[in-house]
Amino acid sequence: MHDPIALAQGVLAGQRRALARAITLIESTRDDHRAAADALMEQILPHTGKSVRVGISGVPGVGKSTFIESFGLHVIEQGHRMAVLAVDPSSPRSGGSILGDKTRMEMLSRDERAFIRPSPSGCTLGGVARRTREALLVCEAAGFDVIVVETVGVGQSETAVADMVDMFLLLLVPGGGDELQGIKKGIVEIADAIVVNKADGDLAAAAMRAARDYQNALHLLSPASTHWTVPVLRTSAITHSGIPEVWETVEKYRQVMGNAGEIATRRTAQSQAWMWNEVAENLMLRFRGNHRIANMLGEVEGRVAGGGMTPTAAAQYLLNAFLDSDAAKG
């Protein structure tokens, strides 16, 4: 079932079942599955890197799933194939809200030119991000040339997504003014384009004011690149108004930043950061799986909780024990 060579051949042939099985294998935490997943990635890696990678995040109530469906339908009508992946470390019981989004993206999920995949549930951010990165590469190898990575969780998931895509879109609702104060500056700083959604009907005028306010606010921030000025766009996912302009902006960004060498530079930095994240994740797994540490942990945590040991001293004590253990040396 987990022959990585056969699975890789199925992925490269564009077989959806092989693609789904490959991602399931990648998401598995079993040691034998991890080894098979590594072998799979080695097979498909030469066939990756040819897509445009777009991250999408949005404030609650922005209509993200409706936007992604409208955006996706437009993109595939332009002759592309699009995959939608999620990063969601926040929902250990529900399995990630994109499971609900998949039913709401009914038209997009039925189209053979699109592929929608929820994130694994109940995982740390690092674990989810790791698997999403690998799933992204598998989708590229399967022939999807537009990859959308959606943040479904909160907090650091936006940064995690920005660290694996070429372009990051931030969706906002009509408002501005006081609403602007509630948007984290850090999230705005990593945005390559801002999209004010729901710009229709009674909210059309508010959307115009919000776009102006957001554009003015951007002038207060230092640009991330000298080659790109962050635009503020207005869309209505329900009426599809402004959706073609979003895709045109993505294409323009890819052209401008690609010609400037910044996308290649960003991907190189992302790969190196991914490597160090893997080192950190695997060291932590080995540390927590060490029997000597497991036997010491309760006592050390108790001493820290009781004020008998500082967290710094406790951490050094545990690390020394880990480094001295046979498991660490092996």
C-alpha positions in Angstrom: 0.0 0.0 0.0 2.9 2.4 0.8 5.3 1.6 -2.0 6.8 5.0 -2.5 8.0 4.4 -6.0 4.5 3.3 -7.2 2.8 6.1 -5.3 5.2 8.6 -6.8 4.5 7.3 -10.3 0.7 7.7 -9.7 1.2 11.2 -8.4 3.3 12.2 -11.4 0.6 10.7 -13.7 -1.9 13.1 -12.1 -4.0 10.3 -10.5 -6.1 12.0 -7.8 -6.4 8.8 -5.7 -2.6 8.5 -5.6 -2.4 12.2 -4.7 -4.8 11.7 -1.8 -2.9 8.6 -0.6 0.4 10.3 -0.8 -0.8 13.2 1.4 -2.3 10.7 3.8 1.1 9.0 4.0 2.8 12.3 4.6 0.4 13.1 7.4 1.0 9.8 9.2 3.1 9.9 12.4 4.2 6.2 12.3 7.9 5.7 11.9 7.6 3.3 9.0 5.2 5.6 7.2 7.6 8.5 7.8 10.4 6.6 6.1 8.1 5.8 3.1 7.1 9.4 3.0 10.7 10.5 2.9 11.3 8.1 0.0 8.2 9.5 -1.8 9.4 13.1 -1.4 12.8 12.1 -2.9 11.1 10.7 -6.0 8.8 13.7 -6.6 11.1 16.6 -5.6 12.7 17.0 -9.1 9.1 17.6 -10.4 8.2 20.4 -8.0 8.6 24.2 -8.0 6.7 25.1 -11.1 3.5 26.5 -9.4 2.6 29.9 -8.0 2.1 29.5 -4.3 -0.5 31.9 -2.7 -1.2 32.2 1.0 -4.6 33.4 2.1 -5.7 34.6 5.6 -8.6 36.7 6.7 -10.4 38.1 9.7 -13.4 36.2 11.1 -16.5 36.9 9.0 -14.6 38.0 5.9 -16.2 35.2 3.7 -12.9 33.4 3.1 -14.3 30.1 1.8 -16.7 32.0 -0.6 -13.7 34.1 -1.8 -11.5 31.0 -2.3 -14.2 29.3 -4.3 -14.9 32.3 -6.5 -11.2 32.9 -6.9 -10.6 29.2 -7.7 -13.3 29.0 -10.3 -11.9 32.0 -12.1 -8.3 30.6 -11.9 -9.3 27.3 -13.4 -11.3 29.0 -16.1 -8.0 30.6 -17.1 -6.6 27.2 -17.9 -4.9 26.5 -14.6 -5.3 23.7 -12.0 -5.6 24.7 -8.4 -5.0 22.9 -5.1 -6.3 24.3 -1.7 -4.5 23.3 1.4 -5.0 24.4 5.0 -2.9 25.1 8.0 -5.0 24.7 11.1 -3.5 23.7 14.5 -6.4 25.2 16.4 -9.1 22.5 16.0 -8.2 19.2 17.6 -11.8 17.9 17.8 -13.5 19.2 14.6 -10.7 18.3 12.2 -10.3 21.8 10.9 -12.9 24.2 9.7 -11.9 23.7 6.0 -13.8 20.4 6.3 -16.9 22.6 6.5 -15.4 24.9 3.9 -15.1 22.0 1.5 -18.8 21.5 1.6 -19.4 25.2 1.1 -16.9 25.2 -1.8 -19.3 22.8 -3.5 -18.7 23.9 -7.1 -15.0 24.1 -6.8 -14.7 20.7 -5.0 -16.6 19.0 -7.8 -14.3 20.3 -10.5 -11.5 17.9 -11.6 -9.2 20.8 -12.1 -9.3 21.6 -8.4 -8.2 19.7 -5.3 -9.2 20.6 -1.7 -7.5 19.1 1.3 -8.0 19.9 5.0 -5.1 20.0 7.4 -4.6 17.2 9.9 -6.2 17.9 13.2 -4.9 17.9 16.7 -1.3 18.8 15.8 1.1 21.4 16.8 1.7 24.3 14.4 5.1 23.0 13.5 3.7 19.5 12.6 0.8 20.9 10.5 3.1 23.3 8.7 5.6 20.6 8.0 3.0 18.3 6.4 1.4 21.2 4.5 4.8 22.1 3.0 5.2 18.5 1.8 1.6 18.3 0.6 2.2 21.5 -1.4 5.2 19.8 -3.2 3.1 16.7 -3.9 0.4 18.8 -5.4 2.9 20.5 -7.6 4.3 17.2 -8.8 0.7 16.1 -9.6 0.4 19.0 -12.1 -1.4 21.7 -10.0 0.2 25.0 -11.0 -1.6 27.2 -8.5 -1.4 26.2 -4.9 -3.5 28.1 -2.3 -2.5 27.6 1.4 -5.2 28.8 3.7 -4.8 29.7 7.4 -7.7 28.4 9.3 -6.2 28.8 12.8 -5.1 31.9 14.6 -2.0 33.6 15.7 1.3 32.3 14.3 -0.4 30.3 11.6 -0.3 33.4 9.3 3.5 33.6 9.6 3.8 29.8 9.1 1.9 30.1 5.8 3.8 33.2 4.7 7.0 31.2 5.1 5.9 28.6 2.5 4.3 30.7 -0.2 5.4 33.2 -2.9 2.6 35.7 -2.2 0.4 36.3 0.9 -3.1 37.8 0.5 -4.9 39.3 3.5 -8.7 39.4 3.4 -10.4 42.2 5.3 -14.0 43.3 5.8 -15.4 46.8 5.0 -14.7 49.0 8.0 -11.5 50.9 8.5 -11.2 53.5 11.2 -11.6 51.7 14.6 -11.6 48.3 12.8 -8.1 49.1 11.5 -6.8 49.1 15.1 -7.9 45.5 15.6 -5.7 44.2 12.9 -2.3 43.0 14.0 0.5 45.1 12.6 2.6 41.9 12.1 -0.1 40.3 9.8 -0.4 43.5 7.7 3.4 43.7 7.4 3.6 40.2 5.8 0.8 40.9 3.3 1.7 41.3 -0.4 -1.8 42.4 -1.2 -4.8 43.4 0.8 -8.3 42.4 -0.4 -11.4 44.1 1.0 -14.2 41.5 0.5 -18.0 41.9 0.6 -17.7 45.1 -1.4 -21.3 44.9 -2.6 -24.8 46.2 -1.9 -25.1 48.3 1.3 -21.4 47.6 2.1 -20.0 49.0 -1.3 -19.5 52.5 0.1 -18.0 51.2 3.3 -15.6 49.0 1.3 -14.4 51.9 -0.7 -13.7 53.9 2.5 -12.0 50.9 4.1 -9.8 50.4 1.1 -8.7 54.0 1.3 -8.0 53.7 5.0 -6.0 50.6 4.6 -4.0 52.1 1.8 -3.2 55.1 3.9 -2.2 52.9 6.8 0.2 51.0 4.5 2.1 54.2 3.9 3.1 54.1 7.6 4.8 50.7 7.2 8.2 50.1 5.6 7.8 48.2 2.3 9.1 44.6 2.4 10.5 45.0 -1.1 11.6 48.0 -3.2 10.1 46.2 -6.3 6.5 45.9 -5.0 4.0 48.3 -3.6 1.2 46.5 -1.7 -2.1 47.1 -3.4 -5.5 47.3 -1.7 -8.3 45.6 -3.8 -12.0 45.4 -3.5 -14.0 42.3 -4.2 -17.4 40.7 -3.9 -17.0 36.9 -3.8 -20.7 36.5 -4.2 -21.0 38.6 -7.4 -17.4 37.7 -8.5 -16.7 41.5 -8.8 -13.0 42.2 -8.5 -12.0 38.6 -8.6 -10.3 38.8 -12.0 -8.3 41.8 -10.7 -7.0 39.7 -7.8 -5.7 37.1 -10.2 -4.2 39.7 -12.4 -2.4 41.1 -9.3 -1.1 37.6 -8.5 0.2 37.3 -12.0 1.8 40.7 -11.9 3.4 40.0 -8.6 4.9 36.8 -9.9 6.2 38.5 -13.0 7.7 41.6 -11.1 9.1 39.7 -8.2 10.2 36.8 -10.4 12.1 39.1 -12.7 13.7 40.7 -9.7 14.9 37.4 -8.4 13.0 37.8 -5.2 10.7 34.8 -5.5 13.8 32.5 -6.0 15.5 34.2 -3.0 12.4 33.7 -0.9 12.1 30.1 -1.8 15.7 29.5 -1.0 15.3 31.1 2.4 12.1 29.1 3.0 13.9 25.8 2.2 16.7 26.6 4.6 14.3 27.7 7.4 12.3 24.5 6.8 15.5 22.5 7.2 16.2 24.1 10.6 12.6 23.6 11.6 12.9 19.9 10.9 16.1 19.8 13.0 14.2 21.4 15.9 11.1 19.3 15.5 13.1 16.0 15.4 15.3 17.0 18.3 12.2 17.7 20.4 10.7 14.4 19.4 13.9 12.5 20.4 14.1 14.5 23.6 10.5 13.7 24.7 10.9 10.1 23.6 14.0 9.6 25.7 13.3 7.2 28.6 15.8 8.9 30.9 14.1 12.3 30.3 10.7 10.7 30.7 11.6 9.4 34.1 13.1 12.7 35.3 10.5 15.0 33.8 7.8 14.8 36.6 10.2 15.5 39.4 11.9 18.4 37.5 8.6 20.0 36.5 7.5 19.7 40.2 10.6 21.5 41.4 10.1 24.3 38.8 6.4 24.6 39.8 7.3 24.7 43.5 10.0 27.4 43.0 12.8 25.1 43.9 14.5 25.4 40.5 14.6 28.0 37.9 13.2 27.2 34.4 16.7 28.0 33.0 18.5 25.7 35.3 15.9 22.9 34.8 16.2 23.1 31.0 20.0 22.9 31.3 19.7 20.0 33.7 17.4 18.1 31.3 19.5 18.8 28.3 22.7 17.6 30.0 20.9 14.4 31.0 19.7 14.0 27.4 23.1 14.5 25.9 24.7 12.1 28.3 22.2 9.4 27.6 22.9 6.4 25.3 19.8 7.3 23.2 21.1 10.7 22.3 24.5 9.4 21.4 23.0 6.7 19.3 
